[in-house]
Amino acid sequence: MNKLDALKQMTTVVADTGDFEAIRRFTPQDATTNPSLLLNAAKQAQYAELVEDAIAFGQRMGSSTESRTDAAIDKLAVNFGQRIAATVPGYVSTEVDAGLSFDTEGTIRKANRLLELYTQAGVDTSRILIKIASTWEGIQAARRLEKEGIKCNLTLLFSFNQAIACAEAGAYLISPFVGRILDWYKASTGNDYTAADDPGVLSVQRIYRYYKTHGYGTIVMGASFRNTGEIEALAGCDRLTISPALLEQLAADTGELPRALDPTQVSEETRLSLPEANFRWQMNEDAMATEKLAEGIRKFHADYLALRRVLDVR
């Protein structure tokens, strides 16, 4: 048995890609996308049909170039999501524009619009996770959406306090960014890290044990991996979303894969609650989380704007 198959026996494997062929090849349970993945896919000839359909949709919608282009981007995200939903048996995560990361009402409106388009496309919206940045405003949007029965994936998560706030809000799932945490520490300290002392790995292990100890139902899905060692150190986590390149490496490795996390492991931390002022102060005190969250929002929004240029509907 290879390590990918072994991992699937203890963790739900999620494909972190918009590449349909890679999804079919590795047979994950779920799949996630983001503006960067959609931008890369939109530039590839094999997806021209989906792009052209989105542009045609945009041309029929709105009274201005801006509104038509917004409609085309939403439709493209749903076009990819529809195809992915036909390929995987589980959930598909579709991301709200990072430009709405500090706009609770705008995030809720966009989530409802995406779900409306999925319904028009004949996709069961109970299989769609709305992907939202883990800002205070994004977490409050998720709180309200979850109360309406809309499941959310809280992404760009770098800190323990973000994880606490997401769980308290009743988020369906969180995506801690393992590799980007590692990137920051390597750049800041100049040190190399093994999987055993990788700061991103340790962060997810801490969150996982805290959630299980205190009975939170929020799913922990490690994301943004830099190497298979990080993945192996989190074997047993609820879910892991993995790029095709790392899925390939796991599939080619026939070594043993011991379970690293299980729900019986205990956290010694007491259950906490974070009102807004405490949340913002804790973020202020965490340079890594503050910098990586801001950087991630900027990068995803830049790719969203680049996608607007690709789909510019006159």
ABEGO torsion letter per residue (X at the ends): XBAAAAAAAABBBBBBBABAAAAAAAGBABBBBBAAAAAAAAABAAAAAAAAAAAAAAAABEABAAAAAAAAAAAAAAAAAAAAAAABABBBBBBBBAAAAABAAAAAAAAAAAAAAAAAAGBBAAABBBBBBBBAAAAAAAAAAAAAGBBBBBBGBABAAAAAAAAAAGBABBBBBAAAAAAAAAAAAGBBBBAAABAAAAAAAAAAAAAAAAGBABBBBBBGBABAAAAAAABGBABBBBBAAAAAAAAABABBBBBABBAABBBABBBBBBBAAAAAAAAAABAAAAAAAAAAAAAAAAAAAAAAAAABBX
